[in-house]
Amino acid sequence: MLYVRHRTLLDQAAQHVRARDFWTPFPEAPSRQAYGDDAPGRGREAFERLSGRRFCVDEVPADDSAPAQAGDGTWLGGERSPFGRELGILYPARTVDGLVSAATRASPSWAGASVETRAGIAAEILLRLNAQSFLIAHATEHTTGQAFPMAFQAGGPHAQDRGLEAVAVSLSAMTQMAGEVLWEKPQGRSGNVLRLRKTFRIVPRGIGLVIGCATFPNWNGYPAIFADLVTGNAVIVKPHPGAILPLAITVRTGRAVLRENGFDPDVLQLAPDTVDAPITKALATRPEIGLVDFTGSPAFAGWLRDNVRQAALFTEEAGLNSIVIDSTDDFEGMCRNIAFSLSLYSGQMCTAPQNIFVPVGGVATNLGHRSAEQVEAALVEAVDALLADPERAAQVAGAIASEATLERVASARALGRILRDSRPIPGNGRTATPLILGVGLDSRDAFETERFGPISFVIRAPDTASAIAAAASGARRRGGITASLYTTDDGCAEVATDAFVRAGVALSINLTGGLFVNQSAAFSDFHASGANPAGNACLTDLAFVTSRFRIACVRGTLPRTDTTADPGRAA
């Protein structure tokens, strides 16, 4: 049984979820030492073999019979690398009716498996995905535009961490009570006792629909995919049309493990579509769909809220991530840290800062007082220094995932004083370095809208208190995932902490070294909070998993069931 094989891994994951300390079973560096001398070459070769061909969602058996998810005869695709390469991969498509029917057929046996069985299978899938991390890195790089080192981490080990975290939290939520008990109630002085055998059953919510995003398909998708699976729900994965391959590899791997363990592989399906013929709305509103997870724009999230009435909906949307500069004892370190945060993956991260608040009278630093103008100039100089070498710039900034982001950068130039203009990185595909604009606190129409991509504002505020208030208020009203504060004053730190916590934002204080506000560590950091409009879900807390199942009780004199696995933990 896979649960027995992976029990140590699952126990360790649960331990570190509780401890919130650093831990990962998946090495994050793309090193030969961790993954094997031939791993980089095998990953690249595997990616090249996929290019320009039809992608079989199931490994083709030795007798060359048709894949189980054969589709309806339609093959579609259209992914183009932001670095300029046409991938030419086609994926088997199923109709919405076909997807839902297959998931419905596969659901009963999966729901009837014990929680332990499902958790063991999920752990096996993640371990097999980890072994393919170099392949996944190339797939992520050439669909999202992330530079290879980031694509390896975000598409591979860091996403796998988040998936395992979801498995551990789901397992904990479903096993915190007894599965079967003998209930006895004394009847006063008579000495009689009422006895009932009670069995508590996990009831899956329904088919899960996971709607992938264009920039972090695996990192954002794995928590929902694995939480759905472990809680007993069949899953339909609907990738973004521009980033199908990373999730296609994931689904293929999961289906292989399911089949090997006697389950219908349609417990996990891929649902590709195109921009011209989308299927997401039709899928999301099917009555059989019990769970919908979405990462993307507030506009589509709003549509989902208005129209998805039959399912539990989990969203991560836009947000205003802010930095407040009050004072610092490492001015140069602060500027370097902010410059990297603005430049990393060209600001295409939901955790990337957009609004930088600076008191109009300037700030105290270890180098002496710096005026607001000097702070602006120093930030620009730090970005210029970071990206001066084109090769380094390409590794930090990567490429732009969507043409719409370039259009957004162009139109944003009119929103303020241009402190630093955006420009392409030579020879690196579709690129744009950070655009930095100067505005005042009265320009709320400009900076209180998320401008996804390499666009940021340096906002002059009357003082630190008004800066904190404006940043926290913006997050509370418009959404926010991260915030950052630079101060040497403990009182200021306490005020900011209270303000941002109330706004449901994760606050970082005085980051000047190798840690950045963009980064979110599985097993320790909660990603988003569900407490402001940036989303209604948090990766990965109990609330994220407990709505994916229900508990039903059976009372009475029942035949005892096999106790090798806790019967109460089976659906």
C-alpha positions in Angstrom: 0.0 0.0 0.0 1.4 3.4 -1.0 0.3 5.0 2.2 2.6 2.6 4.2 5.5 3.2 1.7 5.1 7.0 2.1 4.0 7.2 5.7 7.3 8.8 6.9 7.0 11.5 4.2 3.4 12.2 5.1 4.1 12.3 8.8 7.0 14.7 8.3 4.8 16.9 6.2 2.1 17.0 8.9 4.7 17.8 11.5 6.2 20.7 9.6 2.7 22.1 8.8 2.1 22.4 12.5 5.6 23.7 13.3 5.7 26.2 10.4 9.5 25.9 10.1 11.7 25.3 7.1 11.4 21.9 5.5 11.3 20.5 2.0 11.7 16.9 0.7 12.2 18.2 -2.8 15.6 19.9 -3.5 15.0 23.3 -5.0 18.3 23.7 -6.9 18.5 22.2 -10.4 21.7 20.3 -9.5 23.1 17.1 -10.8 24.0 16.1 -7.3 20.4 16.2 -6.2 18.7 14.8 -9.3 21.4 12.7 -11.0 24.1 13.4 -13.5 21.9 12.7 -16.5 18.8 14.5 -15.2 19.3 17.8 -17.0 19.9 16.1 -20.3 17.0 13.7 -20.0 14.7 16.6 -19.1 15.7 18.6 -22.1 15.5 15.6 -24.4 12.0 14.7 -23.1 10.8 18.3 -23.7 12.2 18.3 -27.3 10.4 15.0 -27.9 7.1 16.6 -26.9 7.5 19.6 -29.2 5.7 19.5 -32.4 3.8 16.4 -31.6 0.5 15.1 -30.2 0.6 14.8 -26.4 -0.8 11.5 -25.1 -2.4 12.2 -21.7 -1.8 8.5 -20.9 1.4 6.6 -21.6 0.8 4.5 -24.7 0.7 0.8 -23.7 3.0 -1.7 -25.2 0.3 -3.0 -27.5 -0.1 0.6 -28.9 -3.8 0.8 -28.0 -5.5 4.1 -27.7 -4.9 6.2 -24.6 -7.6 6.1 -22.0 -8.3 9.8 -22.3 -8.5 9.6 -26.0 -10.7 12.7 -26.4 -13.5 13.1 -28.9 -11.2 13.1 -31.9 -10.3 16.7 -31.6 -6.7 17.8 -31.0 -6.0 21.3 -30.1 -3.2 23.6 -29.0 -1.5 26.9 -29.7 1.1 27.5 -27.0 3.9 29.8 -28.1 6.9 30.4 -26.0 7.3 34.1 -24.8 10.9 33.5 -25.9 9.7 33.2 -29.5 9.4 29.5 -30.0 6.2 27.8 -31.4 5.7 24.7 -29.3 3.4 23.0 -31.8 2.0 20.6 -29.2 -1.6 19.3 -29.7 -3.7 17.9 -26.8 -6.7 15.5 -26.9 -9.9 17.3 -26.2 -13.1 16.1 -24.7 -16.5 17.8 -24.8 -17.8 19.2 -21.6 -20.4 16.4 -21.5 -17.6 13.9 -22.0 -15.4 15.3 -19.3 -18.2 15.4 -16.7 -19.5 12.0 -17.7 -16.1 10.4 -17.3 -15.5 12.1 -13.9 -18.9 11.0 -12.7 -18.2 7.4 -13.8 -14.8 7.4 -12.1 -15.9 9.0 -8.8 -17.6 6.3 -6.8 -14.6 4.0 -6.5 -12.3 6.9 -5.7 -14.7 8.2 -3.1 -15.0 4.7 -1.6 -11.2 4.4 -1.1 -9.8 5.1 2.4 -8.3 8.5 3.1 -5.0 6.7 3.6 -5.2 5.1 0.2 -5.8 8.4 -1.5 -3.1 10.2 0.5 -0.6 7.4 -0.5 -1.4 7.8 -4.2 -1.1 11.6 -4.0 2.3 11.3 -2.4 3.4 8.8 -5.1 2.3 11.3 -7.8 4.3 14.1 -6.2 7.4 12.0 -6.0 7.1 11.0 -9.6 6.6 14.6 -10.6 9.7 15.5 -8.7 11.7 13.0 -10.7 10.5 14.9 -13.8 11.4 18.4 -12.5 13.8 19.2 -15.4 11.2 18.3 -18.0 8.6 20.4 -16.1 11.1 23.3 -15.8 11.4 23.4 -19.6 7.7 23.2 -20.0 7.2 26.0 -17.5 9.9 28.2 -19.0 8.5 27.9 -22.5 4.8 28.5 -21.6 5.1 31.1 -18.9 8.2 33.0 -19.8 10.0 32.3 -16.5 13.7 32.1 -16.7 14.9 28.5 -16.3 16.1 28.6 -12.7 12.8 30.1 -11.6 10.8 27.8 -13.8 12.6 24.8 -12.2 11.7 25.9 -8.7 8.2 27.3 -9.3 7.0 24.6 -11.7 8.8 21.8 -9.9 10.0 21.5 -6.2 8.1 24.6 -4.9 4.9 23.5 -6.5 5.4 20.0 -5.3 5.9 21.4 -1.8 2.6 23.2 -2.0 0.9 20.0 -3.3 2.3 17.9 -0.4 1.3 20.6 2.1 -2.3 20.3 0.8 -2.1 16.5 1.2 -0.9 16.8 4.8 -3.5 19.4 5.7 -6.3 17.4 4.1 -5.2 14.2 5.8 -5.1 16.0 9.1 -8.6 17.5 8.6 -10.1 14.1 7.8 -8.4 12.0 10.5 -8.8 14.3 13.6 -11.7 12.3 14.9 -12.6 8.6 15.4 -14.0 6.8 12.4 -16.1 4.3 14.3 -17.1 4.3 17.9 -19.3 2.4 20.3 -21.5 5.1 21.9 -22.8 4.4 25.4 -25.2 6.5 27.4 -25.9 5.4 31.0 -29.7 5.5 31.9 -29.6 6.9 35.5 -30.2 4.5 38.4 -31.6 1.7 36.3 -28.2 0.7 35.3 -29.3 0.3 31.8 -27.0 1.6 29.0 -28.1 2.8 25.6 -25.6 1.5 23.0 -25.2 2.5 19.4 -22.4 1.9 17.0 -21.6 5.1 15.1 -19.7 5.3 11.9 -18.5 8.6 10.5 -18.1 8.8 6.8 -16.2 11.3 4.7 -18.5 12.5 1.8 -16.7 14.2 -1.1 -18.2 17.5 -2.3 -18.3 16.6 -6.0 -16.2 16.9 -9.1 -13.4 19.5 -8.7 -12.7 22.0 -11.5 -9.2 23.5 -11.3 -8.8 26.5 -13.6 -5.1 27.1 -14.3 -3.4 30.4 -14.7 -0.9 31.5 -17.4 2.0 32.5 -15.1 2.3 29.8 -12.4 0.2 26.9 -13.6 1.7 24.3 -11.2 2.4 26.4 -8.2 -1.1 27.8 -8.1 -2.8 24.6 -9.3 -1.2 21.9 -7.1 -2.9 22.9 -3.8 -6.3 22.5 -5.3 -5.6 19.4 -7.4 -4.1 17.5 -4.4 -6.6 18.8 -1.8 -9.5 17.7 -4.1 -7.9 14.2 -4.7 -7.2 13.4 -1.1 -10.6 14.5 0.0 -12.1 12.0 -2.5 -13.2 14.3 -5.4 -12.5 13.5 -9.0 -10.6 16.4 -10.7 -10.9 18.1 -14.1 -7.9 20.3 -14.8 -8.6 23.2 -17.2 -5.3 24.8 -18.0 -4.9 28.3 -19.4 -4.7 28.0 -23.2 -1.2 29.5 -23.2 0.2 27.2 -20.4 -1.2 23.7 -21.0 2.0 21.6 -21.0 3.1 21.8 -17.3 -0.4 20.7 -16.1 -0.6 18.1 -18.9 2.5 16.4 -17.6 1.0 16.6 -14.1 -2.2 14.9 -15.3 -0.4 12.3 -17.3 1.7 11.3 -14.2 -1.3 11.2 -11.9 -3.3 9.1 -14.3 -0.5 6.5 -14.5 -0.4 6.2 -10.7 -4.2 5.9 -10.5 -4.3 3.1 -13.2 -1.5 1.2 -11.6 -3.4 1.1 -8.3 -6.6 -0.1 -9.8 -8.5 3.2 -10.1 -10.2 4.6 -13.2 -7.6 7.2 -14.5 -10.5 9.5 -15.3 -10.4 10.5 -11.6 -8.0 13.0 -13.0 -8.6 14.6 -16.4 -7.1 17.3 -18.6 -9.5 19.7 -20.2 -7.6 21.8 -22.8 -9.3 24.6 -24.7 -8.4 27.6 -26.9 -8.9 31.3 -26.6 -11.3 31.2 -29.5 -13.3 28.3 -28.1 -13.2 28.4 -24.3 -15.0 25.8 -22.2 -14.5 27.2 -18.7 -17.9 28.8 -18.2 -19.7 25.7 -19.4 -17.7 23.5 -17.1 -17.9 25.7 -14.1 -21.7 25.9 -14.1 -22.4 22.2 -14.6 -24.5 20.8 -11.6 -22.0 17.9 -11.2 -19.2 20.3 -10.4 -18.9 20.7 -6.6 -15.6 22.6 -6.3 -14.1 25.4 -8.5 -10.6 26.8 -7.9 -9.5 29.8 -9.9 -6.4 32.0 -10.1 -6.6 35.1 -12.3 -8.4 38.4 -13.0 -11.1 39.9 -10.7 -13.3 40.3 -13.8 -13.6 36.5 -14.4 -13.6 35.8 -10.7 -16.6 38.1 -10.5 -18.3 36.2 -13.2 -17.7 33.0 -11.3 -19.1 34.5 -8.1 -22.2 35.6 -10.0 -22.8 32.3 -11.9 -21.3 29.4 -9.9 -24.1 28.7 -7.5 -23.8 24.9 -7.1 -20.2 24.7 -6.1 -17.7 25.9 -3.4 -15.6 28.6 -5.1 -12.0 29.3 -4.2 -10.3 32.3 -5.8 -7.0 34.2 -5.9 -7.4 37.5 -7.7 -5.7 40.9 -8.1 -4.1 42.8 -5.3 -2.2 45.9 -4.4 1.1 44.9 -2.8 2.8 47.8 -1.1 6.2 48.9 0.4 6.3 51.6 3.0 9.7 53.2 3.6 10.0 55.0 6.9 13.7 54.6 7.7 16.5 52.1 7.3 19.9 51.2 8.7 20.9 49.6 5.4 19.9 52.0 2.6 21.9 50.3 -0.2 20.7 46.8 0.9 17.1 48.1 1.0 17.3 49.5 -2.6 18.9 46.3 -3.9 16.2 44.2 -2.3 13.4 46.3 -3.7 15.0 46.4 -7.1 15.1 42.6 -7.3 11.5 42.3 -6.1 10.4 44.7 -8.8 12.4 42.9 -11.5 11.9 39.2 -10.7 9.9 37.6 -13.5 9.1 41.1 -14.7 6.6 41.7 -11.9 4.3 38.9 -13.1 3.9 37.5 -9.6 0.8 37.9 -7.4 3.3 38.7 -4.5 5.3 41.4 -6.4 5.2 44.9 -5.0 3.5 47.6 -7.0 3.2 50.7 -4.7 6.2 52.1 -2.9 5.3 54.8 -0.3 7.9 57.4 0.7 7.3 60.3 3.0 7.5 63.6 1.1 10.1 64.9 3.6 12.4 62.0 3.0 13.8 59.2 5.3 16.5 58.7 7.8 19.2 56.2 6.7 22.6 54.9 7.8 24.0 57.2 5.1 22.3 60.2 6.4 19.0 61.8 5.5 17.7 61.0 2.0 15.1 63.2 0.4 12.2 61.7 -1.5 13.9 62.6 -4.8 17.1 60.8 -3.6 15.1 57.7 -2.6 13.5 57.6 -6.1 16.8 58.0 -7.8 18.5 55.3 -5.7 15.7 52.8 -6.5 16.1 53.5 -10.2 19.9 53.2 -10.0 19.5 49.8 -8.2 17.2 48.4 -10.9 19.6 49.7 -13.6 22.6 48.1 -11.9 20.7 44.8 -11.4 19.7 44.6 -15.1 22.8 46.2 -16.7 24.1 42.9 -17.9 21.7 41.4 -20.5 22.4 37.8 -19.6 21.8 38.5 -15.9 18.7 40.6 -16.8 17.3 37.6 -18.7 17.8 35.3 -15.8 16.1 37.7 -13.4 13.3 39.1 -15.5 12.5 36.3 -17.8 9.9 37.1 -20.5 6.4 38.6 -20.6 3.8 35.8 -20.7 1.1 37.9 -22.5 1.0 40.6 -25.2 -1.7 42.2 -23.0 1.0 42.9 -20.4 3.1 44.8 -22.9 0.1 46.9 -23.8 -0.5 47.6 -20.2 3.0 48.8 -19.7 2.6 51.1 -22.7 -0.6 52.7 -21.5 0.7 53.0 -17.9 3.4 55.6 -19.0 0.7 58.3 -18.9 -0.2 57.6 -15.2 2.7 59.5 -13.6 6.2 61.0 -13.9 8.4 58.5 -15.5 11.3 57.8 -13.1 12.5 54.8 -15.0 11.1 53.8 -18.4 10.6 50.2 -19.4 12.6 48.7 -22.2 13.2 45.3 -23.8 16.0 43.0 -22.9 18.1 42.4 -26.1 17.7 39.0 -27.7 15.3 37.5 -25.1 11.9 37.3 -26.7 9.0 39.3 -25.5 10.4 41.3 -22.6 10.0 44.5 -20.6 12.1 45.8 -17.7 10.4 47.7 -14.8 8.5 50.9 -15.5 8.7 53.1 -12.4 6.4 56.1 -12.1 6.3 58.9 -9.6 2.9 60.1 -8.2 1.3 61.7 -5.2 -1.1 60.3 -2.7 -3.9 62.0 -4.6 -3.3 59.8 -7.6 -5.4 56.9 -6.3 -7.0 56.2 -9.7 -3.5 55.3 -10.9 -2.0 53.2 -8.0 -5.2 51.7 -6.5 -5.7 49.5 -9.5 -3.5 46.5 -9.9 -1.3 47.0 -13.0 -0.1 43.4 -13.5 3.4 43.2 -14.9 6.6 45.4 -14.5 4.8 48.6 -13.4 5.3 50.3 -10.1 4.6 53.6 -8.4 6.7 55.6 -6.0 4.0 57.5 -4.0 5.0 60.5 -2.0 2.9 60.6 1.2 2.7 63.4 3.8 4.3 61.1 6.4 4.8 57.5 7.4 1.5 57.3 9.2 -0.5 58.3 6.2 1.6 56.0 4.0 0.8 53.0 6.2 -2.9 54.0 6.3 -3.1 54.4 2.6 -1.3 51.1 1.9 -3.4 49.1 4.4 -6.6 50.8 3.3 -5.9 50.0 -0.4 -5.3 46.3 0.5 -8.4 46.1 2.6 -10.6 47.6 -0.1 -8.9 46.4 -3.3 -7.0 43.3 -2.1 -3.4 42.6 -1.2 -1.3 39.6 -0.6 2.0 41.0 0.6 3.4 44.2 2.2 6.8 45.3 3.2 8.0 47.9 5.7 11.4 49.5 6.2 11.8 51.2 9.6 14.3 51.5 12.5 11.5 52.5 14.9 9.8 49.7 16.9 6.6 51.8 17.4 6.3 52.3 13.7 6.7 48.5 13.2 3.9 47.8 15.7 1.5 50.3 14.0 2.2 48.8 10.6 1.8 45.3 11.8 -1.6 46.0 13.3 -2.7 47.8 10.2 -1.7 45.1 7.7 -2.8 42.2 9.8 -6.3 43.8 10.0 -6.2 44.1 6.3 -5.3 40.4 5.9 -1.9 41.0 4.4 1.4 39.2 5.1 3.9 41.8 6.2 7.7 41.6 5.8 9.9 44.0 7.8 13.4 45.2 6.8 14.3 42.7 4.1 17.7 43.7 2.9 19.5 40.4 2.1 18.6 37.2 0.2 14.9 37.0 1.2 12.4 38.9 -0.8 8.7 39.9 -0.3 7.8 38.0 -3.5 8.7 34.6 -2.0 6.3 32.4 -0.2 7.5 29.2 1.5 5.3 26.1 1.7 4.9 24.5 5.2 5.6 27.9 6.7 4.1 30.9 4.9 0.3 31.1 4.3 -0.2 32.4 0.8 -2.9 35.0 0.7 -5.4 35.1 3.6 -8.9 35.1 2.2 -9.5 38.2 4.4 -9.5 40.8 1.6 -10.5 41.0 -2.1 -7.2 39.5 -3.3 -9.0 36.2 -2.9 -11.3 34.2 -0.7 -8.8 31.4 0.0 -5.5 30.8 1.7 -2.8 28.4 0.6 -2.9 26.2 2.5 -5.0 26.3 5.7 -7.7 24.1 7.1 -10.4 26.3 5.6 -8.9 25.6 2.2 -9.6 21.8 2.6 -12.5 21.4 4.9 -15.1 22.7 2.4 -14.0 19.9 0.0 -15.8 17.2 2.0 -18.6 16.7 4.4 -19.1 14.2 7.3 -22.1 11.9 7.5 -23.0 9.7 10.5 -24.5 6.2 10.4 -26.0 5.0 13.8 -27.2 1.6 14.8 -26.2 -2.0 15.1 -24.0 -2.6 12.1 -21.7 -5.5 11.1 -18.2 -4.6 12.0 -16.1 -3.7 9.1 -12.5 -4.4 8.2 -10.3 -2.3 10.6 -7.1 -2.6 8.8 -7.8 1.0 7.6 -10.0 3.2 9.7 -13.5 2.6 8.2 -14.6 6.0 9.2 -12.1 7.5 6.9 -13.5 6.0 3.8 -16.2 7.8 1.9 
